[in-house]
Amino acid sequence: MATTVRLLTLSDAADILGCSSKTIRRYIAAGRLTGYRVGPRLVRVSGDDVDSLMHRIPSAGSAA
């Protein structure tokens, strides 16, 4: 059974992360995100890769 990959436009990824699509392009260039070319001009990113960029920051009150 094939797994479904959720590919997002750069604009959709930017909306999720609250940044610009130019920042998403910078992340691809820096290797923080993997870009996938779909056709000669379209670039997409994996939704799972976008989700993995987000990390929870522990609050100062929860430090052990």
C-alpha positions in Angstrom: 0.0 0.0 0.0 1.4 3.4 -1.0 1.8 6.1 1.5 0.4 9.6 0.7 2.8 12.5 0.9 1.2 15.8 1.7 3.0 18.4 -0.5 2.4 22.1 0.2 3.0 25.2 -1.9 5.6 27.5 -0.6 2.8 30.0 0.3 0.9 27.4 2.3 4.0 26.4 4.2 4.7 30.1 4.9 1.2 30.5 6.2 1.6 27.5 8.6 4.9 28.8 9.9 3.9 32.5 10.0 6.6 33.7 7.7 7.1 34.7 4.1 7.5 32.4 1.1 10.9 34.0 0.6 11.9 32.6 4.0 10.7 29.1 2.9 12.9 29.4 -0.2 15.8 30.4 2.1 15.1 27.3 4.3 15.3 25.1 1.1 18.6 26.8 0.0 20.1 26.3 3.5 19.0 22.7 3.7 16.5 23.1 6.6 13.7 22.0 4.2 13.7 19.7 1.2 12.1 21.2 -1.9 10.5 19.0 -4.5 10.2 20.2 -8.1 6.9 19.4 -9.7 7.2 20.3 -13.4 9.6 22.9 -14.7 8.8 25.7 -12.3 6.6 24.5 -9.4 8.3 23.8 -6.1 6.6 22.0 -3.2 7.6 21.1 0.4 6.5 18.2 2.5 3.9 19.0 5.1 5.6 16.6 7.5 9.0 18.5 7.0 7.2 21.8 7.7 5.6 20.3 10.9 9.0 19.0 12.1 10.5 22.6 12.0 8.3 23.5 14.9 9.6 22.7 18.4 8.0 23.3 21.7 9.8 25.7 23.9 9.5 24.7 27.6 8.4 27.5 29.9 10.7 28.7 32.8 8.2 27.4 35.3 8.4 23.8 34.1 12.2 23.5 34.5 13.3 20.8 36.8 
